[in-house]
Amino acid sequence: MAETDQAPPQSDQLAAMNLTDAVEKHAFSDRVLIRSIVGRPDGGAGLSGQKVRAGGWVKTGREQGKGTFAFLELNDGSCPANLQVIVDAGVAVLSKLVATGTCVVVDGILKVPPEGTRQKIELRVEKVVSVGEVDPAKYPIPKTKLTLEFLRDHLHLRSRTNTIAALARIRNALAFATHSFFQEHNFLYVHTPIITTSDCEGAGEMFQVTTLISESEKLEKELIKSPPPSEADIEAARQLVSERGEAVKQLKAAKASKSDITASVAELNKAKENLSKLEERSKLKPGIPKKDGKIDYTQDFFARQAFLTVSGQLQVETYACAVSNVYTFGPTFRAEQSHTSRHLAEFWMVEPEIAFADLQDDMKCAEAYVKYMCNWLLDKCLDDMEFMAKSYDKGCIDRLKMVASTPFVRITYTEAVELLEEAVKGGKKFENEVKWGIDLASEHERFLTEVKFQKPVIVYNYPKGIKAFYMRLNDDLKTVAAMDVLVPKVGELIGGSQREERYDVIRERISEMGLPLEPYEWYLDLRRFGTVKHCGFGLGFERMILFATGIDNIRDVIPFPRYPGRADL
Amino acid sequence: MAETDQAPPQSDQLAAMNLTDAVEKHAFSDRVLIRSIVGRPDGGAGLSGQKVRAGGWVKTGREQGKGTFAFLELNDGSCPANLQVIVDAGVAVLSKLVATGTCVVVDGILKVPPEGTRQKIELRVEKVVSVGEVDPAKYPIPKTKLTLEFLRDHLHLRSRTNTIAALARIRNALAFATHSFFQEHNFLYVHTPIITTSDCEGAGEMFQVTTLISESEKLEKELIKSPPPSEADIEAARQLVSERGEAVKQLKAAKASKSDITASVAELNKAKENLSKLEERSKLKPGIPKKDGKIDYTQDFFARQAFLTVSGQLQVETYACAVSNVYTFGPTFRAEQSHTSRHLAEFWMVEPEIAFADLQDDMKCAEAYVKYMCNWLLDKCLDDMEFMAKSYDKGCIDRLKMVASTPFVRITYTEAVELLEEAVKGGKKFENEVKWGIDLASEHERFLTEVKFQKPVIVYNYPKGIKAFYMRLNDDLKTVAAMDVLVPKVGELIGGSQREERYDVIRERISEMGLPLEPYEWYLDLRRFGTVKHCGFGLGFERMILFATGIDNIRDVIPFPRYPGRADL
């Protein structure tokens, strides 16, 4: 009992009070949210006696007591734990319920099971409301242990497994954590374009977006159905025009009646129209339209060549340079033949952009954001994280705690190279040579964060030669204000920079890199007119999930992975 | 003062307390959030005497008192209101500060201005920290009134205008409201794919995603640089192989030394390798690879034809049929030659999917979601909504209030047609004929919601002939469990349905519509194994913004509009 009457209820007491509350329901549905039963501190015991409707999919089921009753482990996706359901043979045909994957909706009463069982509560069924059956002989993902690789061939059913469902909840949590973090910090969410005509970044190979092929195929079919006119058809039409013209001339010369002449002119015009239509059609050629030997993109949907975006950064900068703090969170694309466990052709990126801020502010923001996500998972997804720790990576929860609570190390690129060179002297072997000027390889990054510091490391001020033109040139004229956040397990999680806001300098940098100025004129305008100090970074969303969960292959942490040769569904 | 010491402070009192707080800062930056000054109930007056750093863009500026000081209206994007800034000539060169679009960072002291001014607070500048200048003669969007149409030609700068900035804040608010609504109701956010190989929905023309064109262009360039071997080159290589073969044969016949033979065989193998390389290269043909007269998509990036998604519904259903309530919120695409103010080639859609729920639940969810968004805007964006009301649509705030508070009318399609027929009898003229079986045209929808009921209307149970195959067949066998939500100003805002969960029925419906079964096998699997009653809907996100703000052209409510002939940036 509370010690004083005046004191407001403490959170433990509130929890105790809630134990007697009614169970929570799924929104817009009459069934209970299974998490609100089995996810309670008391495992649901306090709900004993309540009548509920539950719906979900059978994870495992078995008939017991010589077929007099069945146990079903029911899961509705709201949490990793199942609700234990008991059905008597008198209530339903048990054999139709027990197959893994069966969908059932049942009415029943929550009861505390006999002692000695793991469950704190179970549902005793009074009525089976509906059943979506499964023929276990045909079910592609039966109960047996399935590899993640096997599941990739069954994208449409793999979310019914514990692992993919847990990853869906973790991904959902991280996405909402992302929005919550930036909204709390007064960033505006900006939808940058997916289809882009800016081939600006040189970030990688791009997918082309076009209607030219389908249009040419349509035309090809059309021309087969009704072939273009022959030279003879056109000649005949031309002949007709000249005959009709002659007829008009004669009528006029003969001073025929006005109505006769009018009729004759009308005939002439009809013939002319027909001729021009035929001539037009004769020009139609199957195949993709060309001009001067090149594809004629003026005939494509956007009247120019268009691609899928590789980053929303340049576009989101237009908003940062107008409304201050913004972020984008959307799909990005790379048409690279990467068959690794770390690359996807379609993946999601989070890209904040901060106005009136420099590289130090950028690092602060990146660190705060990563910590926020770690805390969010520990706070809201601990059951799923426990599942990942048990099944895939026993250190994943400790890693989240460590990152959430440890200040990130900050070292310059030059210091990083020195540390790596020291390590080499000490006998450490790297596949890639270490010397000032190289881009750090994944093995270098992981050495720094996993071995040398054993915590997150931010490396900043990289040589300008290995970084993009838009990164701000430092006063040493050798390095740019770029930074990468390295974390254990995945290495580089974030890449960012202060942007070059000085018009003359960025113009010079574009030219220096051998890039044309014209496509960047709009980007230069941001520096020409009311320029502002600003910075930003990009976080690969799937990398964050790999880091959090310890899953090895990026194809398993996105619902519908796209990679060379595969884009199922 | 509070009436009793015990009572917790009321919200009014809390607000009063906060008035003496320090101003709020932009996250990760040292400048103040202008909203936290001018957006206070007291207009900022309570902050008088505080020293702050402010940064933003000059909306209007003018020199006064014969050039002894300047007024600047400074905006940082955090709200529609500006902070009035006063700079003395002794502090800075005033002419460099006053041009519209200039970016300034200033330190100063907040002071209550002399009576008779509109502002409640102004900033008296002590130091100008930095200036991003503007040459007003060159600035593409000077202060003069600019049309929205003109601004579409300056996408990279238009967010600096009051209207586009207000729309950015409203769009951001609606996006976060969307996530908040679904998260509060225990829906999981699922990222459905952007690139898809399912051409399933028949929802419209699709954009093709390909690397075939760029690959063939690469090859073409490569072949120009180093042309394929000629027939003579190959013949020569063939000749060499036979000579080398002959040499080996002779050495063997002559029982030459082992090392001589080995060397000779090595020469032969080199010649063979060279020949096969040349033969391989001679097969290279510029142009898109073909097989049997058709484009050979096995050579495309995904080894088959791929498109941009028109809807995430079918894919998100795979998650609903595994983890219950889910939603997707992402970009979708239509390659249609629509030059209207209502269509975009790239737009954002919100698509929830609810398991264990029917059409009634679907309507409840849709109504709750729309009301939630209306309340969110009234609660969090009232200043921006007031700007829209003043500048574009004086009724927009009342419309939000009405929709937030009025139960949506629900009528069947059959009732809707009867009402329209009555209206026609009463003298109402429609361009499109009204009779049972037609798809309702926009004019019909707007008549129902704007004239007949003057509130939101949900029309449900449409004739099956005009709806998609996946909508659940009603017991009358004539209609399907579809529903559209109609609202004043835009007409159809939401379209949804209960999905056909019966395996036999949906199979039959696919065939009935003349569609092939094979591409739908994965979708059928969801009904074959553990099928569940479920429903969902789609909301066109830009339509919601049009509805909320009264803006007429959809190209103005998305940051980077894509439509036929245009995809700037």
Interface residues (C-beta under 8 A of the other chain):
Chain A: H26 A27 F28 S29 R31 L33 G55 G56 W57 V58 D76 G77 S78 G101 T102 C103 V105 S130 G132 E133 V134 D135 K138 Y139 P140 L155 H156 L157 S159 R160 A165 A168 R169 R171 N172 A175 F176 H179 Q183 H185 N186 F187 L188 Y189 V190 H191 T192 P193 I194 I195 T196 T197 S198 E205 M206 F207 Q208 V209 T210 T211 L212 I213 S214 E217 I288 I295 F301 F302 A303 R304 A306 L308 L314 Q315 T318 Y319 C321 A322 V323 S324 N325 G330 P331 F333 A335 A345 E346 W348 I354 A355 F356 A357 D361 D362 K364 C365 A368 E501 W522 Y523 D525 L526 R528 F529 G530 T531 V532 K533 I558 P559 F560 R562 P564 G565 R566 A567 D568 L569
Chain B: H26 A27 F28 S29 R31 L33 R35 G55 G56 W57 V58 D76 G77 S78 G101 T102 C103 V105 S130 G132 E133 V134 D135 K138 Y139 P140 L155 H156 L157 S159 R160 A165 A168 R169 R171 N172 A175 F176 H179 Q183 H185 N186 F187 L188 Y189 V190 H191 T192 P193 I194 I195 T196 T197 S198 E205 M206 F207 Q208 V209 T210 T211 L212 I213 S214 E217 I288 I295 F301 F302 A303 R304 A306 L308 L314 Q315 T318 Y319 C321 A322 V323 S324 N325 G330 P331 F333 A335 A345 E346 W348 I354 A355 F356 A357 D361 D362 K364 C365 A368 E501 W522 Y523 D525 L526 R528 F529 G530 T531 V532 K533 I558 P559 F560 R562 P564 G565 R566 A567 D568 L569
